[in-house]
Amino acid sequence: MYKTILILFICVTVNAIQPYKKIIIDNIITSIDIYNNKLYISTNAGLIEVYDITNYNKIDEIKLEKIYDYFGDSFYPKVFSTHTIDGKNILILSQDSNGSSKIQIYNKNFKTIKLDNTSFVNKAYFIDKDRILIGLLSNEIMLYNIKDNSVIWSLQPSQAVFSDLIFNGKFAFSTTEGGIIYMIDIDSGKIIKTLEGANFDNIYMLANAKNILLGSGRDKICGIYDINNGEFKRFNTNFLSYAVGISNDATIGAISDNENNDIVVFDIKNLNKIYTLKGGDALPNKIIFINKSHIVAGFDSKNVLFWKLGEDS
């Protein structure tokens, strides 16, 4: 007796979208940030370029001073990131002389934030006009008082190597090479809870909106946590997931997907792939939802790309 086996193949078509706008600069991009309609592009050559994203015109630039290597040779520093909460005071994290790091506040002039801790600074954010949240390579997280030039609190969630730090409202989220995420109360510096299980390896980047937290990982997994109850699910990618973003209403995620530098947009609730964003010429280093229908990403190249969801190629 012969058995007939019916194999049903279900093909899901993911719409491919080409960028509708591209900004090309002269230097390699390290990160991007958006405040209102201003796009801040950090580069590897001591320059921050500022664009108006309503017309894509360059409206300003911030040039850092040269620094020195161990041999006394001068060069422009790599800018790791920027952050602003008012569009006037720009928090700049950059490379410093002899392999160290520097935090500066720019408002027509530069003010340097001096830390007693000599560990390399990986992340820095304005919490408000008086406080800065800082993440160190040593996996120390601290809250710094700008007026008093003092550390309000400092903690080391674990001995693992630091990976990423973000904040949203009253809480910060830090993670390490071990795949564990720590939720920290910003005012007290206390760890409120830990989130773990979704990722098995290093989490490269975090993204948060409302009660949803995303973690893009070395294990080709985007961990999706419900912060309220700690439950998680996984969205699988085809390559190491270096960058991740989330819409403000926490319904849509976007993550680096494959070796072609594509970004996949997915539904957070049902994990369906919705769009594939094409056009990347290097690994994406930052993905930002301008709003629910527009996404911008910076790449490890000279290009910043913009997509409108729903506009298929």
Helices and strands as residue ranges (DSSP letters): E 15-17, E 21-24, E 29-35, E 38-43, E 47-52, E 57-63, E 67-68, E 74-75, E 79-83, E 90-95, G 97-99, E 101-106, E 110-113, E 121-128, E 131-136, E 141-145, E 150-155, E 162-168, E 171-176, E 181-185, E 191-195, E 203-209, E 212-217, E 221-226, E 232-236, E 244-246, E 252-256, E 263-267, E 273-277, E 284-291, E 294-299, E 303-308
